[in-house]
Amino acid sequence: MELLEALQTTGLNEKEAAVYTALLQLGRASAYSVSVKSGLKKPTTYVILEQLIEKGLAQRVPRVKKQLYFANSPETLFGVAEEKLLLAKQRLPELLAMTRGDENKVSTVFYEGLPGMKKLMEYGFKKHENHEMVGFVATDRDLKPELSEYFKEGWAPATKKHNISVRAVAPRDPSLTHYRKEDEKYKRIIKPIPTKEYSSEVAVLVLGDIVKIEDYKNLQGIAIENQDVAKAFKQIFEMVWKRVK
């Protein structure tokens, strides 16, 4: 496979690949030099350079009289491509489920990292607008600051936006006190349980036909889209809910 063709498999188009390889070979270079090296017209080269900068693959040299550019490491290019592939592979079960026609669709999607957890936590919100989400929430003791902020500024407003109410069992833990102050605002009904009986750091939530298991401490979790599994977890929740005073 030719070098330019190989670069195009990472998501670059033909012209972007040509300009990027020209930059790698030239080091710091003007748009004119890149134009000559890549064989593209100068106006086109300017456009492509800006596209590469937006993608994080090139930079302008700061504090120079003549505008110069340089390419970021090829490791950056392939790192971005690998991240995109990983995100795409996470959607594979959903795509496979779509091929099953009218059968009961089953999908299991794994998420990890902070971006992945944010997607998991809002998974199914659009599909199940105006529904109730039930389950077992976790403590907030070892929550990363970014995720704690997302709970308040992202997740809670998203439940309100999609009119999703929450009914859950939660540990009676000091780390959750600030959430209780906004329960009414976000249509949450929470029954606390003493931490000596329940102190989980992993949440299990059911929304429609979706069961979500969210490990906030290790930033990983899964969404299982299966009517039977969701029914089983919801029945377990309802049994516990009736017994908690």
Secondary structure as the mmCIF struct_conf table of DSSP 4:
data_model
#
loop_
_struct_conf.conf_type_id
_struct_conf.id
_struct_conf.beg_label_comp_id
_struct_conf.beg_label_asym_id
_struct_conf.beg_label_seq_id
_struct_conf.end_label_comp_id
_struct_conf.end_label_asym_id
_struct_conf.end_label_seq_id
HELX_RH_AL_P HELX_RH_AL_P1 LEU A 3 GLN A 8
TURN_TY1_P TURN_TY1_P1 THR A 9 GLY A 11
HELX_RH_AL_P HELX_RH_AL_P2 GLU A 14 LEU A 26
BEND BEND1 GLY A 27 ARG A 28
STRN STRN1 ALA A 29 ALA A 29
HELX_RH_AL_P HELX_RH_AL_P3 ALA A 31 SER A 38
TURN_TY1_P TURN_TY1_P2 GLY A 39 GLY A 39
HELX_RH_AL_P HELX_RH_AL_P4 LYS A 42 GLU A 54
TURN_TY1_P TURN_TY1_P3 LYS A 55 GLY A 56
BEND BEND2 LEU A 57 LEU A 57
STRN STRN2 ALA A 58 ARG A 60
HELX_LH_PP_P HELX_LH_PP_P1 VAL A 61 VAL A 61
BEND BEND3 PRO A 62 ARG A 63
BEND BEND4 LYS A 65 LYS A 66
STRN STRN3 TYR A 69 ALA A 71
HELX_LH_PP_P HELX_LH_PP_P2 ASN A 72 SER A 73
HELX_RH_AL_P HELX_RH_AL_P5 PRO A 74 GLN A 90
TURN_TY1_P TURN_TY1_P4 ARG A 91 ARG A 91
HELX_RH_AL_P HELX_RH_AL_P6 LEU A 92 MET A 98
TURN_TY1_P TURN_TY1_P5 THR A 99 ASP A 102
BEND BEND5 GLU A 103 GLU A 103
STRN STRN4 SER A 107 GLU A 112
HELX_RH_AL_P HELX_RH_AL_P7 GLY A 113 MET A 121
TURN_TY1_P TURN_TY1_P6 GLU A 122 ASN A 130
STRN STRN5 GLU A 132 PHE A 136
TURN_TY1_P TURN_TY1_P7 ARG A 141 ASP A 142
HELX_RH_AL_P HELX_RH_AL_P8 PRO A 145 TYR A 150
HELX_RH_PI_P HELX_RH_PI_P1 PHE A 151 TRP A 155
HELX_RH_AL_P HELX_RH_AL_P9 ALA A 156 LYS A 161
TURN_TY1_P TURN_TY1_P8 HIS A 162 ASN A 163
STRN STRN6 SER A 165 PRO A 171
HELX_RH_3T_P HELX_RH_3T_P1 PRO A 174 LEU A 176
HELX_RH_AL_P HELX_RH_AL_P10 THR A 177 ARG A 180
TURN_TY1_P TURN_TY1_P9 LYS A 181 LYS A 187
STRN STRN7 ARG A 188 ILE A 193
TURN_TY1_P TURN_TY1_P10 THR A 195 GLU A 197
BEND BEND6 GLU A 201 GLU A 201
STRN STRN8 VAL A 202 LEU A 207
TURN_TY1_P TURN_TY1_P11 GLY A 208 ASP A 209
STRN STRN9 ILE A 210 ASP A 215
TURN_TY1_P TURN_TY1_P12 TYR A 216 LEU A 219
STRN STRN10 GLN A 220 GLU A 225
HELX_RH_AL_P HELX_RH_AL_P11 GLN A 227 ARG A 243
#
